[in-house]
Amino acid sequence: MSYLEWAESQLAEIELLTSMFPTQEELEMTDQLALAELRDYVECLDSTDSPPPSRPQFLIKQKLDTVSTERVEVILSCAYPSEYPSVLPEITVRCAGLSRAQQTQLHADLNAYLMENCQGEVCVLSAVDWVKDNLQLFINKSLSAPAPKKESTSLQPQEVFSRLWIYSHHIYNKTKRKNILEWSKELGLSGFSMPGKPGIVCVEGPQSACEEFWSRVKVLTWKKIMIRHREDIPLDRQGEDSRTVESIDSLRKFTGFEEAMFDPHGNRGNHMDLGQLYQFLNEKGCCDVFQIYFGIEGRGSGQT
């Protein structure tokens, strides 16, 4: 299929969703400009095969009855990749009745269902129906999960500081980039993300928080994503009379979390200056990671 055919399918689905969810309380288009660009692209007779730069994003809001609790609000945040429906859409489900672990599992199960049953077809309505049919199961699991047992200090596992170096084939989507920034802040992680092609994300902090971040990111739809390298450092937990113990903050190499851009260039402005990236990593004391990512020694600015 061509970009125009993909765009026609996207517009047709949005029009169907608008007719089924006619109010702002049910369907909210969060990027009206992207929708207008999509419509112009489809309706213009001399459209080129290059898709619009912005991709439609919207929220579907549902209030669902559950057996064990009052009605709960479920929000499906949806974004279309340019190649949708040949690839799956970006769908994130938010529900106050679910724990983080249950939301992560719901995303994984939903993506598995769509991958098996809807590949190559528009599927947002299928996703809404699947959430309606399965939400109660996840709420039941969340309510029935036993409270964690309190253990004595001597039995607690040793705290570990982790730093994950994540590689993606590319990071373009605005929703993914927003999720990465919001989740890192929510989990108290420092590091950076570099959008473009390739995409790089580094997060550092408590191991449990890093693992939670990775569990959320990896279930999104990616062409390719992996942990290219990781560092795990057990913290020195000595007695009260010993010298100052190591802390999470003392091991951090980054202050806060930022999206880093390094002189974007190329036809779509999606390639970064790898020389500047190397300099950035070198300043943070992480230049050895450059060779792990790219298999080459770092050099000065101008390397691409």
Secondary structure, 3 states (H helix, E strand, C coil): CCHHHHHHHHHHHHHHHHHHCCCCCCEEECCHHHHHHHHHHHHCCCCCCCCCCCCCEEEEEEEECCCCCCCEEEEEEEECCCCCCCCCCEEEEEECCCCHHHHHHHHHHHHHHHHHHCCCCCCHHHHHHHHHHHHHHHHHHHHHCCCCCCCCHHHCCCCEEEEEEEEECCECCHHHHHHHHHHHHHCCCEEEEECECCEEEEEEEEHHHHHHHHHHHHCCCCCCEEEEEEEEEECCCCCCCCCCCCCHHHHCCCCCEEECCCCCECCCCCECCHHHHHHHHHHCCCCHHHHHHHCCCCCCCCCC
